[in-house]
Amino acid sequence: MIKYLKGILCLNFIQNIYFTKFHSLLRFGILCWRVAGGELISKILSIQKRVIRLIAGVKPRTPCRQLFKELNILTIVSLYIVEVESYLRKHHQIAELKPNVHTYNTQRQRDIHIQSYKTDLHKRSVVNMESKLYNKHPDYIKVESYKTFRKELNSFLLPHAFYSVEEFLAL
């Protein structure tokens, strides 16, 4: 659809079509995708890159990291991070802050205590992953209200265009 409409409509309309037809499908059930495995997200990322190349009107082998930044579109990995973190902020009672675990006054006292699990399924679970992701954010993002938190998190993730969660965690 984007390929055919690219010659007719301007970039703003094409981006609107992307957000209504493609982006909404990406966000549906995204919390469960990481548990299903990284190969699913990598396949979806390659499809998303193909769509971004169509929107930008570049050759099929053009690197997409800069295109994501220019078009102000989050990668599927960044969308996953936003949705997991938003879930945590909405249901913050499932997370245990470090001051509740011990009484030491540390630099990272706004961080969430990460539970240790033996199985790989628990390690990839949303509850475990959200703690790791949340702890990587700067403190100014953590103290905001929910609405401001989402906006700040999007602003933080847009310039990076992450292709994997491990890439974000290595930041």
C-alpha positions in Angstrom: 0.0 0.0 0.0 2.8 2.4 0.9 4.7 1.6 -2.2 1.7 2.5 -4.4 0.7 5.6 -2.5 4.3 7.0 -2.3 4.0 8.6 -5.7 0.6 10.1 -5.0 0.7 11.4 -1.4 3.2 13.6 0.5 5.5 12.3 3.2 3.1 13.4 6.1 0.2 11.3 4.7 2.5 8.3 4.1 3.7 8.5 7.8 0.1 8.7 8.9 -0.7 5.6 6.9 2.3 3.9 8.5 1.2 4.7 12.0 -2.4 3.7 11.4 -1.8 0.5 9.5 1.6 -0.8 10.5 2.6 0.8 13.8 -0.7 -0.2 15.5 -0.1 -3.9 14.5 3.4 -3.7 15.9 2.1 -2.6 19.3 -0.6 -5.3 19.6 0.6 -8.0 21.9 4.2 -6.7 22.0 4.7 -7.6 25.7 4.5 -11.3 24.8 6.9 -11.1 21.8 10.1 -11.1 23.8 9.1 -14.3 25.6 8.4 -16.0 22.2 12.1 -15.4 21.3 14.4 -12.9 19.7 14.1 -14.4 16.2 10.5 -13.2 16.1 11.5 -9.6 16.8 14.4 -9.8 14.3 12.0 -10.9 11.6 9.6 -8.1 12.5 12.5 -5.6 12.5 13.5 -6.6 9.0 9.9 -6.1 7.8 9.8 -2.7 9.5 13.1 -1.7 7.9 11.7 -2.6 4.5 8.6 -0.4 5.1 10.9 2.5 6.4 12.9 2.2 3.2 9.7 2.4 1.1 8.6 5.5 3.0 12.0 7.2 2.6 12.2 6.1 -1.1 15.7 4.7 -0.8 17.4 1.6 -2.2 16.6 -1.8 -0.6 20.1 -2.2 1.0 20.3 1.3 2.5 21.0 1.3 6.3 17.9 2.3 8.2 19.2 3.6 11.6 19.4 7.2 10.3 16.1 6.8 8.5 14.3 5.9 11.7 15.8 9.0 13.3 14.9 11.3 10.4 11.3 10.0 10.2 10.8 10.1 14.0 9.8 6.4 14.1 10.7 4.0 16.9 12.1 0.6 16.0 10.2 -2.5 17.1 12.8 -2.9 19.9 12.3 0.7 21.1 8.5 0.1 21.0 9.0 -3.0 23.1 11.0 -1.0 25.6 8.3 1.8 25.8 5.5 -0.7 26.2 7.3 -2.7 28.9 8.2 0.4 30.8 4.7 1.8 30.5 3.3 -1.5 31.8 5.7 -1.2 34.8 4.6 2.4 35.5 0.9 1.5 35.4 1.3 -1.6 37.6 4.1 -0.4 39.8 3.0 -2.5 42.7 4.6 -5.6 41.1 8.1 -3.9 41.2 10.1 -3.7 44.4 12.3 -0.6 44.7 15.8 -1.1 46.2 15.1 1.0 49.4 12.5 -1.6 50.2 15.0 -4.5 49.9 17.8 -3.0 52.0 18.3 0.1 54.1 21.6 1.3 52.5 21.5 4.8 50.9 22.9 4.2 47.4 23.2 6.2 44.2 20.7 4.0 42.4 18.0 4.0 45.1 15.3 4.7 42.4 16.2 1.5 40.7 14.1 -1.7 40.9 15.4 -4.8 42.6 16.0 -7.5 40.0 14.9 -10.9 41.1 17.1 -13.9 40.3 15.6 -16.7 38.4 16.9 -20.1 37.3 14.8 -20.8 34.2 15.4 -19.0 30.9 11.6 -18.4 30.6 11.6 -16.3 33.8 14.8 -14.4 32.7 13.0 -13.3 29.5 9.7 -12.6 31.2 8.1 -9.1 31.2 8.5 -8.7 34.9 12.2 -9.5 34.9 12.9 -7.5 31.7 11.1 -4.4 32.8 13.3 -4.2 35.9 16.5 -4.4 33.8 15.2 -1.9 31.3 13.9 0.5 33.9 17.2 0.6 35.8 19.0 1.7 32.6 17.1 4.9 32.3 18.4 8.2 33.6 16.8 9.3 36.9 15.0 12.3 35.4 12.8 10.0 33.4 12.0 7.8 36.4 10.5 10.5 38.6 8.0 11.9 36.1 4.2 11.3 35.9 3.0 8.5 33.7 2.1 10.8 30.7 5.4 12.7 31.0 7.3 9.5 31.5 6.1 8.1 28.1 6.9 11.3 26.3 10.4 11.5 27.9 11.0 7.9 27.2 10.1 8.3 23.5 12.4 11.3 23.3 15.2 9.3 24.9 14.8 6.3 22.5 14.2 8.2 19.2 17.8 9.3 18.6 19.2 5.8 19.3 17.1 3.5 17.0 18.0 0.3 18.9 18.0 -3.0 16.9 18.1 -5.3 20.0 17.4 -5.1 23.7 20.9 -6.2 24.4 22.1 -3.1 22.5 20.0 -0.9 24.8 21.2 -2.7 27.9 24.8 -2.1 26.8 24.2 1.7 26.6 
